[in-house]
Amino acid sequence: MDTIDHFNLRSFDLNLLVAFDALMAEGSVTKAARRLKIQQPAMSHALSTLRVLFQDELFLRNGQTMQPTARARSLSGPIRQALKQAQTALTAADIFDPATEQRVVRIGMSAEVELLLLPDLTARLRRLAPGIKILARGCQPDEVDAMLDGGAIDLAVGCTYAQANRRICEMLFDAEVACCYNPQLLALDNPVPFDAYLAADHAVISQTESLHGCIKEALEFAGVELNIVTAAPDFMSVLVTARISPVIATVSARIAQRYGPLLGLVTSPVPLTLRFRPVAMVWPIHSDNDLAGRWLRQQIREVMSETLTVTPAMGLKIAS
């Protein structure tokens, strides 16, 4: 991309280019002043300044008109083109056509959202907006503000709240979990009884230094302890662990219902009430009116609403 010398342009009054173009069009200081709705002395001053800047007379009087010099003629085309482009940029309507839009959208996603949203959103964009590409970034709740402020992401979707006034936060769905296990390795009733759930070995999601990971606060709130033997940052790792080990994987209910059967796992409600934050979509307030952004957020809403509906018996409730 060509660079622009902003420092030098800052010291140049770009209104002089408008005055130059008016002089080229009218061939008269008086008429050019009338066109720009300024006084004639102001136009004469603009012409004097232009002559100093370009080291050329630019316009020479010939009878009742001002004839452009060779230097003025060489400048006329580029200046007129620059002004036309500026006018187009300033007056063009904000138009967005998903079929022709070309851009890369950076979305911060939690591990759950990545598996639920990214495949279906990609498939939808291939149909409706093939020029829009998604760059998914792993994003923890405490990283959202910094990543949005730094431009690393355009929006975030995950278990997070946005407290800052410069953010817009929209709740998408309640965070709910289920437990998955391999019935060939664990002889459990379904739904899994409370005592059997507490007695089992467990695999959970953790993207922190805690072995209890994402469910630590929820377990403390419920007043129970689990024997967690494996914690991993990725849902698929936890599910595959349950596939080949006699453990219960407690994961997102939507993840469990969508991917558990592919691994030969059965899904059961969690036999206790846990409380989590809902999954939210967060974006900067300054991008709220961007038509492409609005369209993409609507696609995300629709994709998330079309994911497998979780039955109330399997869910966690929103933390109050």
TAHU-V320678 format. One record per run of one state. SS is the DSSP state (H for helix, E for strand, - for the rest). FROM is the first residue (numbers start at 1). LEN is the number of residues. If there is no record, write none. Layout:
ss=SS from=FROM len=LEN
ss=SS from=FROM len=LEN
//
This chain:
ss=- from=1 len=5
ss=H from=6 len=5
ss=- from=11 len=4
ss=H from=15 len=12
ss=- from=27 len=2
ss=H from=29 len=8
ss=- from=37 len=3
ss=H from=40 len=15
ss=- from=55 len=4
ss=E from=59 len=4
ss=- from=63 len=2
ss=E from=65 len=4
ss=- from=69 len=1
ss=H from=70 len=22
ss=- from=92 len=11
ss=E from=103 len=7
ss=- from=110 len=1
ss=H from=111 len=18
ss=- from=129 len=3
ss=E from=132 len=7
ss=- from=139 len=2
ss=H from=141 len=9
ss=- from=150 len=5
ss=E from=155 len=4
ss=- from=159 len=8
ss=E from=167 len=7
ss=- from=174 len=3
ss=E from=177 len=5
ss=- from=182 len=12
ss=H from=194 len=6
ss=- from=200 len=1
ss=E from=201 len=5
ss=- from=206 len=7
ss=H from=213 len=10
ss=- from=223 len=4
ss=E from=227 len=6
ss=- from=233 len=2
ss=H from=235 len=10
ss=- from=245 len=3
ss=E from=248 len=5
ss=H from=253 len=7
ss=- from=260 len=1
ss=H from=261 len=3
ss=- from=264 len=2
ss=E from=266 len=4
ss=- from=270 len=5
ss=E from=275 len=2
ss=- from=277 len=2
ss=E from=279 len=6
ss=H from=285 len=3
ss=- from=288 len=3
ss=H from=291 len=16
ss=- from=307 len=5
ss=H from=312 len=3
ss=- from=315 len=2
ss=E from=317 len=2
ss=- from=319 len=2
//
